[in-house]
Amino acid sequence: MENTPEKYKHIKGWGIDADPENEPTYPMKNYTGDDHKRLDYRRPPQQPVTVEVLHSNERPDITVVFGTSVPPSGLSGHIRRFAFRHSEGSLAHWLPLLVADRVQTVEALVDDLRQGYIPNIIAERGWTAEWKYNRKGVVQKVLVGAAVTVAACAALSLLKKKKAPPARRKGWRRRLA
């Protein structure tokens, strides 16, 4: 077997981790012995569960700390519950979560309107700043959105015309047996 350290000795920094005495963090790190104490790590106490918490089906328990400000509710909550029945490695987990986020924004908008608050969507979406600094992009987005809307409406109206039931002839009556 060849002598690998001698072969690459001319490369500066090569094999820096080979010699434990040649620690790259030596001048900066203050060794107190605490590095080895982490082996005796004790799990902190569990945060009390006061709301429904969704967690991965790949974990036996919920994490020690979790968010409680927005528990799953409404249609978005149902979508999230469906997503958490599936493995984190599948699209059946992540795509419903993306859809649930979009649904939740609509639910929040409806909730604001129901409570009598009319949100300033233009300011909240940053459209004034975008109009100020990226006018060409805003115009392009509006034109593309309008074109897609017109195309979708035209396609739907054509489909409706093709699927329309045939007109009945006048004077035609169904015979009863």
Secondary structure as the mmCIF struct_conf table of DSSP 4:
data_model
#
loop_
_struct_conf.conf_type_id
_struct_conf.id
_struct_conf.beg_label_comp_id
_struct_conf.beg_label_asym_id
_struct_conf.beg_label_seq_id
_struct_conf.end_label_comp_id
_struct_conf.end_label_asym_id
_struct_conf.end_label_seq_id
HELX_RH_AL_P HELX_RH_AL_P1 THR A 4 LYS A 7
TURN_TY1_P TURN_TY1_P1 TYR A 8 HIS A 10
BEND BEND1 ILE A 11 ILE A 11
TURN_TY1_P TURN_TY1_P2 LYS A 12 ALA A 18
BEND BEND2 ASP A 19 ASP A 19
TURN_TY1_P TURN_TY1_P3 PRO A 20 GLU A 21
BEND BEND3 ASN A 22 ASN A 22
TURN_TY1_P TURN_TY1_P4 PRO A 24 MET A 28
BEND BEND4 GLY A 33 GLY A 33
HELX_RH_AL_P HELX_RH_AL_P2 ASP A 34 LYS A 37
HELX_RH_3T_P HELX_RH_3T_P1 ARG A 38 ASP A 40
HELX_LH_PP_P HELX_LH_PP_P1 ARG A 43 PRO A 48
BEND BEND5 VAL A 51 VAL A 51
TURN_TY1_P TURN_TY1_P5 ASN A 57 GLU A 58
BEND BEND6 ARG A 59 ASP A 61
BEND BEND7 VAL A 64 VAL A 65
BEND BEND8 SER A 69 VAL A 70
HELX_RH_AL_P HELX_RH_AL_P3 GLY A 74 ALA A 83
TURN_TY1_P TURN_TY1_P6 PHE A 84 ARG A 85
BEND BEND9 HIS A 86 HIS A 86
TURN_TY1_P TURN_TY1_P7 GLU A 88 GLY A 89
BEND BEND10 SER A 90 SER A 90
HELX_RH_AL_P HELX_RH_AL_P4 LEU A 91 ARG A 114
TURN_TY1_P TURN_TY1_P8 GLN A 115 GLY A 116
HELX_RH_AL_P HELX_RH_AL_P5 ILE A 121 GLU A 124
TURN_TY1_P TURN_TY1_P9 ARG A 125 GLY A 126
HELX_RH_AL_P HELX_RH_AL_P6 TRP A 127 TYR A 133
HELX_RH_AL_P HELX_RH_AL_P7 ARG A 135 LYS A 163
HELX_LH_PP_P HELX_LH_PP_P2 ALA A 164 ARG A 169
TURN_TY1_P TURN_TY1_P10 LYS A 170 GLY A 171
HELX_LH_PP_P HELX_LH_PP_P3 ARG A 174 LEU A 176
#
